Amino acid sequence: MKVLVQAALAVIAAFIAAILTIVTIVLVDEDDAAANEVTDGGGGLRGVPADFRPWILKADAECKEPEMTPALLAAQLYQESKFKTSKEEATSDAGAMGPAQFMPGTWATWGRDSDGNGEASPWDIGDAVMAQGRMMCSLIKQAKSSGYGGDARALALAGYNAGWGAVEKYQGVPPRSFANGQTYNYVQIILSTMTKFEGPGLLQVSGSGDGPNAVRRASTQIGTPYAWGGGGPSGPSTGFCDGTNGYLNGKCSADSTVGFDCSSLVMYSYWPSLHLPRTAAAQYGATSDHAVSRQDLKVGDLLFWSHGGSAGIYHVALYAGDGNVISAPRTGRNVEVASISAAMPDRDYFGATRP
């Protein structure tokens, strides 16, 4: 991105819940909830800061080009800024800004208010990563239709760094002689460091319809932190502490954690095809007329745990198939895949519904 300006000079959310009447969640025993946990291990991504992870996965999910991967975006972000977000650390000498290093003119084209905070800013992680994803997706498409030889990812990275005009000039990645090798090295470094950010693949879900689609959407958030009161239809957000919930080791964690709680993850997963209420108890109330036995579960069904009747519901999860659920379990944990019996204490299992 920096070379783009240097070359040019040379030739010339979030949604925040309106009603946060969230039922008090009674904490469960750590050993009960963690026993026999199963997980896919990372949703195709590892080694990135928690605040970046959900946005990288979302940016990748919104691009239909198979050459785009979460690891590609992560390696590029690391090369651009090492995931730095402060103006002191993430402003280049050429004026590139934020973790994805956008110049003002380029940001005007690709920047949007992706995190829903009312401002499109290259300094906001969500806005920056989603803009990076949109630009890279477009460049990959352009590379594949260009007829130039070589890796479409390499051509796209060169276009991101030096501008597509430089790729057109050389009909490929500019050579070492261009810009003192900056673009050439930029491409080589990113492609060679992608593997350090690669994790196991996302949860594989078969079938079509609202239920499987909801689980696929939820799976893009595997690894996203739990934030009590956080998250909504537009994605993860910071939560809050209410005197009982949202604390970790005696300190409020939710108000500084970007993530989901159990019911906001479910809400996000079904949105916009189905507008479920905000809390676990309300989601049960909205779907209880379609109760499902544990033996007849289908992908996308909602499972509930309670400390006593529908009024005591404290957790909701999405059925992911093969006896597993995907959910945001509690403060200190991340969105994960777990067996039904391990997700929460089996004695608290209340029932399931089909939205």
C-alpha positions in Angstrom: 0.0 0.0 0.0 2.9 2.3 0.8 4.4 1.8 -2.6 1.1 2.8 -4.2 1.5 6.4 -2.9 5.3 6.5 -3.6 4.7 5.4 -7.2 1.9 7.9 -7.6 4.0 10.7 -6.4 6.8 9.7 -8.7 4.6 9.9 -11.8 2.2 12.6 -10.4 -22.5 -3.3 14.3 -22.6 -2.5 15.7 -25.5 -3.4 16.4 -25.9 -3.0 20.2 -29.0 -4.6 21.6 -31.8 -2.1 22.3 -33.1 -4.1 25.2 -30.4 -5.9 27.2 -32.8 -7.5 29.7 -30.6 -10.6 29.7 -31.5 -13.2 32.3 -28.8 -13.7 34.9 -26.6 -16.6 33.9 -25.7 -18.9 36.8 -22.1 -20.0 36.4 -21.5 -23.7 36.0 -18.7 -25.8 37.3 -15.6 -25.6 35.1 -14.9 -29.3 35.2 -18.5 -30.3 34.2 -18.5 -27.9 31.2 -15.1 -28.7 30.0 -15.2 -32.5 30.2 -15.0 -34.4 26.9 -14.7 -31.2 24.9 -14.4 -31.6 21.1 -13.4 -28.8 18.8 -12.2 -28.4 15.2 -9.2 -26.6 16.7 -9.3 -23.1 15.2 -11.7 -22.6 12.3 -9.0 -22.4 9.7 -7.0 -19.7 11.5 -4.5 -19.5 14.4 -2.0 -17.2 15.9 -3.9 -13.9 15.5 -5.1 -11.5 18.2 -8.6 -12.2 19.5 -9.9 -8.8 18.3 -8.8 -9.6 14.7 -10.0 -13.2 14.5 -13.8 -12.8 13.9 -13.2 -10.1 11.3 -10.7 -12.0 9.4 -13.0 -15.0 9.3 -15.9 -12.8 8.3 -13.9 -11.1 5.5 -12.9 -14.5 4.2 -16.4 -15.8 4.3 -17.8 -12.9 2.3 -15.3 -13.6 -0.6 -16.3 -16.4 -2.9 -12.9 -16.8 -4.4 -11.2 -20.0 -3.2 -7.8 -18.4 -3.3 -8.9 -16.1 -0.5 -8.2 -17.7 2.9 -8.1 -16.5 6.5 -4.4 -17.3 6.7 -3.7 -15.1 3.6 -5.5 -12.1 5.2 -3.7 -12.8 8.5 -0.3 -13.0 7.0 -0.9 -9.8 5.0 -2.1 -7.9 8.1 1.0 -9.1 10.0 3.2 -7.9 7.2 1.4 -4.5 6.9 1.3 -3.7 10.6 2.0 -6.7 12.8 -1.6 -6.2 14.0 -0.8 -2.8 15.5 -3.7 -0.4 15.8 -2.4 2.7 17.4 -1.7 5.8 15.3 1.8 5.9 16.6 2.6 2.3 15.5 0.4 2.0 12.5 1.0 5.1 10.5 3.6 4.8 7.7 6.0 7.5 6.5 3.9 7.6 3.3 0.7 8.2 5.3 -0.8 4.7 5.2 -3.1 4.2 8.2 -4.3 1.5 10.4 -3.7 -2.3 10.7 -4.4 -2.8 7.0 -2.4 0.3 6.0 -4.9 2.1 3.8 -4.0 5.4 2.1 -6.8 8.0 2.3 -7.7 7.7 -1.4 -7.8 3.9 -1.3 -9.8 4.0 1.9 -12.4 6.2 0.2 -13.0 3.4 -2.2 -13.1 0.4 0.1 -13.8 1.7 3.6 -17.2 1.1 5.2 -18.6 1.2 8.7 -18.5 -2.6 9.0 -18.5 -2.7 12.8 -21.6 -0.5 13.0 -20.1 2.1 15.4 -21.3 5.0 13.2 -17.9 5.8 11.6 -15.9 4.2 8.8 -12.4 4.3 10.0 -9.2 2.6 8.9 -8.2 2.5 12.6 -11.2 0.3 13.5 -10.2 -3.3 13.3 -13.5 -4.4 11.8 -13.7 -1.6 9.3 -10.0 -2.1 8.3 -10.1 -5.9 7.9 -13.4 -6.0 6.0 -12.1 -3.3 3.6 -8.9 -5.3 3.2 -11.0 -8.4 2.4 -13.1 -6.6 -0.1 -10.1 -5.1 -1.9 -8.2 -8.4 -1.9 -11.2 -10.3 -3.2 -11.6 -7.8 -6.0 -7.9 -8.0 -6.9 -8.0 -11.8 -6.9 -10.9 -11.7 -9.4 -9.0 -9.2 -11.5 -5.9 -11.4 -11.4 -7.8 -14.5 -12.5 -9.3 -12.7 -15.4 -6.1 -10.9 -16.4 -4.5 -13.7 -18.3 -1.2 -13.1 -16.6 0.7 -16.2 -15.5 1.5 -17.0 -11.9 -0.4 -17.3 -8.6 -3.5 -15.2 -8.4 -2.8 -14.5 -4.8 0.7 -13.2 -5.6 -0.8 -10.9 -8.3 -3.5 -9.6 -5.9 -0.9 -8.9 -3.2 1.2 -7.0 -5.6 -1.8 -5.0 -6.7 -2.6 -4.2 -3.0 1.0 -3.1 -2.3 1.9 -1.2 -5.5 -1.4 -0.7 -7.3 -2.8 -2.8 -10.2 -1.1 -0.5 -12.7 2.2 -1.9 -11.6 1.0 -5.4 -12.2 -0.3 -4.5 -15.6 3.0 -2.8 -16.5 5.0 -6.0 -15.8 2.1 -8.4 -16.6 2.8 -10.1 -13.3 4.4 -9.4 -10.0 6.9 -6.5 -10.4 10.5 -7.6 -10.3 13.1 -6.9 -7.7 14.2 -3.9 -9.6 10.9 -2.2 -9.0 10.7 0.0 -6.0 13.9 -1.5 -4.5 12.3 -4.9 -4.4 9.6 -3.8 -1.9 6.6 -5.2 -3.7 8.5 -8.4 -4.8 9.6 -9.0 -1.2 6.1 -8.1 0.2 4.5 -10.9 -1.9 7.2 -13.5 -1.2 7.1 -12.9 2.6 3.3 -13.1 2.9 3.0 -16.2 0.8 5.8 -17.9 2.8 4.4 -17.0 6.2 0.8 -18.0 5.6 1.3 -21.4 7.0 2.0 -20.0 10.5 -1.6 -18.7 10.6 -3.3 -21.8 9.1 -5.5 -23.8 11.5 -7.8 -26.8 10.9 -10.7 -26.2 8.5 -14.1 -24.8 9.6 -16.8 -27.1 10.7 -18.2 -29.0 7.8 -22.0 -28.8 7.5 -24.1 -30.6 4.9 -27.5 -29.7 3.7 -29.3 -26.5 2.9 -31.9 -24.3 4.5 -32.0 -21.9 7.5 -30.6 -24.4 10.0 -27.5 -25.6 8.2 -26.9 -22.0 7.0 -27.1 -20.8 10.6 -24.5 -23.3 11.7 -22.2 -22.4 8.8 -22.4 -18.8 9.8 -21.8 -19.6 13.5 -18.8 -21.7 12.5 -17.1 -18.6 11.1 -17.0 -17.3 14.7 -15.2 -20.3 16.2 -12.5 -19.0 18.5 -14.3 -15.6 19.1 -14.2 -14.7 22.8 -17.3 -14.9 25.1 -18.5 -11.4 26.1 -21.5 -11.2 28.4 -24.0 -8.9 26.8 -21.9 -8.5 23.7 -22.6 -9.3 20.0 -25.6 -9.0 17.8 -26.8 -9.5 14.2 -23.9 -7.5 12.8 -21.2 -9.4 14.6 -19.2 -9.4 17.8 -19.0 -6.4 20.1 -17.9 -5.5 23.6 -20.2 -6.6 26.4 -20.8 -5.3 29.9 -20.7 -6.5 33.6 -23.8 -6.3 35.7 -22.5 -7.0 39.2 -22.8 -10.8 38.7 -21.9 -11.7 35.1 -19.1 -10.7 32.8 -16.2 -11.1 35.3 -13.0 -13.1 35.1 -10.7 -13.5 38.0 -12.6 -10.8 39.9 -12.3 -8.2 37.2 -14.8 -7.1 34.6 -13.8 -8.8 31.4 -16.9 -8.3 29.2 -16.5 -4.5 28.8 -13.1 -4.9 27.2 -13.8 -8.1 25.2 -15.2 -8.1 21.7 -17.3 -11.2 21.3 -20.6 -12.9 21.7 -22.7 -14.4 24.5 -24.7 -17.6 23.9 -27.9 -16.0 22.7 -26.3 -13.3 20.6 -24.3 -15.9 18.7 -27.6 -17.7 18.0 -29.2 -14.4 17.0 -26.3 -13.6 14.7 -26.3 -17.1 13.1 -30.0 -17.0 12.0 -30.0 -13.3 11.0 -31.4 -12.0 8.7 -33.5 -15.0 7.5 -35.0 -15.3 11.0 -35.1 -12.5 13.6 -34.8 -14.3 16.9 -35.1 -12.4 20.2 -32.0 -11.3 22.2 -31.9 -13.6 25.2 -31.8 -17.4 25.6 -35.1 -17.4 27.6 -36.8 -15.3 25.0 -35.5 -17.5 22.2 -37.0 -20.5 23.9 -40.3 -18.7 24.3 -40.3 -17.7 20.6 -39.6 -21.3 19.4 -41.1 -23.5 22.1 -44.2 -24.4 20.0 -41.8 -26.4 17.8 -40.2 -28.7 20.4 -37.9 -31.4 19.3 -36.8 -34.5 21.1 -33.1 -35.2 21.7 -33.4 -38.2 19.4 -34.8 -36.2 16.5 -32.4 -33.2 16.4 -31.5 -31.6 13.1 -28.7 -29.2 12.3 -29.6 -25.7 13.4 -32.0 -26.8 16.2 -31.7 -24.8 19.4 -30.7 -26.6 22.6 -31.4 -25.1 26.0 -30.1 -25.6 29.6 -31.9 -24.4 32.7 -31.7 -24.3 36.5 -35.4 -24.8 36.8 -38.1 -24.4 34.1 -38.3 -22.0 31.2 -37.7 -19.1 33.6 -34.3 -20.5 34.6 -32.9 -21.0 31.1 -29.2 -19.9 31.2 -27.7 -21.3 28.0 -28.6 -21.8 24.3 -26.6 -23.6 21.6 -26.9 -24.6 18.0 -27.0 -28.3 17.1 -24.1 -28.9 14.7 -24.8 -32.6 13.9 -23.1 -35.9 15.1 -24.1 -35.2 18.7 -22.2 -31.8 18.8 -23.3 -28.2 19.4 -21.7 -24.9 18.6 -22.0 -22.2 21.2 -20.4 -19.4 23.2 -20.1 -21.1 26.6 -19.1 -18.5 29.2 -16.7 -15.8 30.2 -13.1 -16.8 29.7 -14.0 -19.3 26.9 -14.4 -18.9 23.2 -17.1 -19.9 20.6 -16.5 -23.6 20.2 -17.8 -27.0 19.1 -18.5 -29.5 21.9 -20.5 -32.6 22.5 -24.0 -32.0 23.9 -23.1 -33.7 27.2 -20.0 -31.5 27.5 -21.4 -28.2 26.5 -23.1 -27.7 29.8 -23.9 -30.1 32.7 -26.1 -32.8 31.3 -28.4 -32.6 34.4 -29.3 -29.0 33.3 -30.4 -30.0 29.8 -33.9 -28.6 29.3 -34.9 -29.3 25.8 -34.6 -28.4 22.1 -36.7 -26.4 19.6 -36.7 -25.9 15.8 -36.8 -22.2 14.8 
